[in-house]
Amino acid sequence: MSKLNSSSSELELDRPNIEDYLPTDSLHEPSGKLRLRDLLDVSPTLTEAAGAIVDVRKDLPVDVIGGMFSITVLNEISFVHGQDSFTRCFKSNPPEPWNWNVYLFPLWCLGVVVRYGILFPVRILILTLGWLIFLSSYIPVHLLLKGHDKLRKRLERCLVELICSFFVASWTGVVKYHGPRPSMRPKQVFVANHTSMIDFIILEQMTAFAVIMQKHPGWVGLLQSTILESVGCIWFNRSEAKDREIVARKLREHVEGADNNPLLIFPEGTCVNNHYTVMFKKGAFELGSTVCPIAIKYNKIFVDAFWNSRKQSFTMHLLQLMTSWAVVCDVWYLEPQNLKPGETPIEFAERVRDIISVRAGLRKVPWDGYLKYSRPSPKHRER
């Protein structure tokens, strides 16, 4: 009898699993046990809404949550979605703690002493020395060579590249550039994904780009209105509707000039956390110019280079970089692209975004980054 049972079990093991040969559509779970995650899979919109509810839940007291939904339901939603895909684009993801044990904690404390007690003062000294060299050279060039515009612009361009190199050195920047270095040519514009204002500094140390950028207050705004205007940078203010027309006109004039510095645009319009790319604005893609994509990817092994401007000033962001071990990133200068016959500027922008996202390993999401700064109108929300 035991032999019969053993042979029977061997037959069961040798018998092919029919489910492996059936399409997944033909397999159904037993009825009567419908889970919330199954309902949310019906509609992506419902899934996004559920994720938004989870984010709201984090900021509400328990009694309010209980009045809206049960904790069990919200936990189920959390399991399915986690958080909405728009908010994820603008959140810093802190690294996993590694130092809370008896072996590594002393090493971590030693690292803090080295970073704050040795590296940070040395980096302050490097940056101070860089500013002294830059200002002692830039001011005479800017004031004494006004009648020699061509020579003055070339020297100012070299000096801007120099001060950006000092900034990168103050972070112990380890930057790898891939592809041919950009050159000055008319009818071309460079576009890149955007993680922080240091994107501009990292690119500027190799090539003195003229960049289009949001006007900032404080010492950054002072630099924008004085030094950076010497390389042809263009500033705008999101709150001024008239700025759009003025900026569009300046862009067209800039790309037509053969002697102007290469134009750099961050078409996302805001800083994204280097895991995603949001929608590209079409302005850079309707100039009738060749578009040269640039992909930037930061390695978070030592520090997260994402600048959350709503929670942190740029000064504090720089201090965070200067007290880290190093800023590590890769920059790819990709193949120039032109508008194809029958292709709209929006389709052109999406095609270039695909190229940048694939090269930098970023995930595309269908969101307008300006929603980070302004809420949609009640009419649009209702629709």
Backbone hydrogen bonds, N-H to C=O, Kabsch-Sander energy under -0.5 kcal/mol:
donor,donor_aa,acceptor,acceptor_aa,energy
5,N,1,M,-2.2
6,S,2,S,-2.4
7,S,3,K,-2.5
8,S,4,L,-2.1
9,S,5,N,-2.2
10,E,6,S,-2.0
11,L,7,S,-2.1
12,E,8,S,-1.9
13,L,9,S,-1.9
14,D,10,E,-2.2
15,R,11,L,-1.7
18,I,16,P,-0.8
20,D,17,N,-1.3
21,Y,18,I,-1.6
22,L,18,I,-0.5
22,L,19,E,-0.6
26,S,23,P,-1.5
27,L,24,T,-1.2
28,H,26,S,-0.5
33,K,30,P,-0.8
35,R,33,K,-0.6
38,D,35,R,-0.7
39,L,35,R,-1.3
40,L,36,L,-2.3
41,D,37,R,-1.2
42,V,39,L,-1.3
43,S,40,L,-0.8
47,T,43,S,-1.7
48,E,44,P,-2.5
49,A,45,T,-2.4
50,A,46,L,-2.3
51,G,47,T,-2.1
52,A,48,E,-2.0
53,I,49,A,-2.0
54,V,50,A,-1.6
55,D,51,G,-1.7
56,V,52,A,-2.2
57,R,53,I,-2.4
58,K,54,V,-1.2
59,D,55,D,-0.6
59,D,56,V,-1.3
60,L,57,R,-1.2
65,I,61,P,-2.2
66,G,62,V,-2.5
67,G,63,D,-1.2
68,M,64,V,-1.0
68,M,65,I,-1.0
69,F,65,I,-2.6
74,L,70,S,-2.1
75,N,71,I,-2.5
76,E,72,T,-1.9
77,I,73,V,-2.1
78,S,74,L,-2.5
79,F,75,N,-2.0
80,V,76,E,-1.8
81,H,77,I,-3.0
82,G,77,I,-0.8
83,Q,81,H,-1.7
84,D,51,G,-0.5
88,R,84,D,-1.6
89,C,86,F,-1.0
90,F,87,T,-1.5
91,K,88,R,-1.0
101,N,99,N,-1.5
105,F,101,N,-2.2
108,W,104,L,-2.4
109,C,105,F,-2.4
110,L,106,P,-2.1
111,G,107,L,-2.2
112,V,108,W,-2.1
113,V,109,C,-2.0
114,V,110,L,-2.3
115,R,111,G,-2.8
116,Y,112,V,-2.6
117,G,113,V,-2.4
118,I,114,V,-1.6
119,L,114,V,-2.8
120,F,115,R,-2.0
122,V,118,I,-1.8
123,R,119,L,-2.6
124,I,120,F,-2.4
125,L,121,P,-2.1
126,I,122,V,-2.3
127,L,123,R,-2.6
128,T,124,I,-2.6
129,L,125,L,-2.6
130,G,126,I,-2.2
131,W,127,L,-2.2
132,L,128,T,-2.2
133,I,129,L,-2.3
134,F,130,G,-2.6
135,L,131,W,-3.0
136,S,132,L,-2.0
137,S,133,I,-0.9
137,S,134,F,-0.7
138,Y,134,F,-3.6
139,I,135,L,-1.9
141,V,137,S,-1.7
142,H,138,Y,-2.9
143,L,139,I,-2.1
144,L,140,P,-3.0
145,L,141,V,-1.3
148,H,145,L,-1.2
152,R,148,H,-2.7
153,K,149,D,-2.7
154,R,150,K,-1.8
155,L,151,L,-2.4
156,E,152,R,-2.7
157,R,153,K,-2.2
158,C,154,R,-1.8
159,L,155,L,-2.2
160,V,156,E,-2.2
161,E,157,R,-2.0
162,L,158,C,-1.8
163,I,159,L,-2.3
164,C,160,V,-1.8
165,S,161,E,-1.6
166,F,162,L,-1.7
167,F,163,I,-1.8
168,V,164,C,-2.3
169,A,165,S,-2.2
170,S,166,F,-1.8
171,W,167,F,-0.6
171,W,168,V,-1.0
172,T,169,A,-1.4
173,G,168,V,-2.5
174,V,327,V,-3.3
175,V,173,G,-0.7
176,K,329,C,-1.9
177,Y,175,V,-0.5
178,H,331,V,-3.1
185,R,183,S,-0.8
187,K,255,V,-3.1
189,V,290,T,-2.7
190,F,263,L,-3.4
191,V,292,C,-1.8
192,A,265,I,-1.6
193,N,294,I,-1.0
199,D,196,S,-1.7
200,F,197,M,-0.7
201,I,197,M,-1.0
202,I,198,I,-2.8
203,L,199,D,-2.3
204,E,200,F,-2.5
205,Q,201,I,-1.6
206,M,203,L,-0.9
207,T,203,L,-1.9
209,F,207,T,-1.8
210,A,262,P,-3.0
211,V,209,F,-0.6
212,I,264,L,-1.7
213,M,211,V,-0.5
213,M,234,I,-2.2
215,K,236,F,-2.9
220,V,217,P,-0.6
221,G,217,P,-1.0
222,L,218,G,-1.6
223,L,219,W,-2.0
224,Q,220,V,-2.2
225,S,221,G,-2.3
226,T,222,L,-0.9
228,L,223,L,-2.4
230,S,227,I,-1.5
231,V,228,L,-1.2
232,G,229,E,-1.5
233,C,228,L,-1.4
234,I,211,V,-2.5
236,F,213,M,-1.6
240,E,237,N,-1.6
241,A,239,S,-0.7
243,D,240,E,-0.6
244,R,241,A,-1.0
245,E,241,A,-0.6
246,I,242,K,-1.8
247,V,243,D,-3.1
248,A,244,R,-2.3
249,R,245,E,-2.0
250,K,246,I,-2.3
251,L,247,V,-2.5
252,R,248,A,-1.8
253,E,249,R,-2.0
254,H,250,K,-2.4
255,V,251,L,-2.3
256,E,252,R,-0.9
257,G,253,E,-0.7
257,G,254,H,-1.0
263,L,188,Q,-0.6
264,L,210,A,-2.9
265,I,190,F,-2.8
269,G,266,F,-1.8
272,V,194,H,-2.7
273,N,89,C,-2.5
277,T,363,R,-2.1
279,M,367,W,-3.1
281,K,267,P,-2.7
284,A,281,K,-0.5
285,F,282,K,-1.5
286,E,283,G,-0.9
290,T,187,K,-2.4
291,V,337,Q,-2.9
292,C,189,V,-2.9
292,C,290,T,-0.5
294,I,191,V,-2.4
295,A,332,W,-2.2
297,K,330,D,-2.3
299,N,328,V,-2.9
300,K,298,Y,-0.6
302,F,299,N,-0.6
305,A,303,V,-0.7
307,W,195,T,-1.9
308,N,306,F,-0.7
309,S,307,W,-1.2
311,K,308,N,-1.7
312,Q,308,N,-1.6
317,H,313,S,-2.0
318,L,314,F,-2.4
319,L,315,T,-2.1
320,Q,316,M,-2.1
321,L,317,H,-1.9
322,M,318,L,-2.6
323,T,319,L,-1.3
324,S,321,L,-1.2
327,V,171,W,-0.5
327,V,172,T,-0.6
328,V,299,N,-0.6
328,V,326,A,-0.6
329,C,174,V,-2.2
330,D,297,K,-2.5
331,V,176,K,-3.0
332,W,295,A,-2.6
333,Y,178,H,-3.0
333,Y,331,V,-0.5
334,L,293,P,-2.4
334,L,332,W,-0.8
337,Q,291,V,-3.5
343,E,340,K,-2.2
348,F,344,T,-2.6
349,A,345,P,-2.4
350,E,346,I,-2.1
351,R,347,E,-2.1
352,V,348,F,-2.2
353,R,349,A,-2.4
354,D,350,E,-2.2
355,I,351,R,-1.8
356,I,352,V,-2.3
357,S,353,R,-2.8
358,V,354,D,-2.5
359,R,355,I,-2.0
360,A,356,I,-2.4
361,G,357,S,-0.9
362,L,357,S,-2.6
363,R,275,H,-2.3
365,V,277,T,-2.2
367,W,365,V,-1.2
369,G,367,W,-0.6
371,L,368,D,-1.8
372,K,369,G,-1.8
373,Y,370,Y,-1.8
374,S,370,Y,-1.5
381,R,377,S,-2.4
382,E,378,P,-2.5
383,R,379,K,-2.0
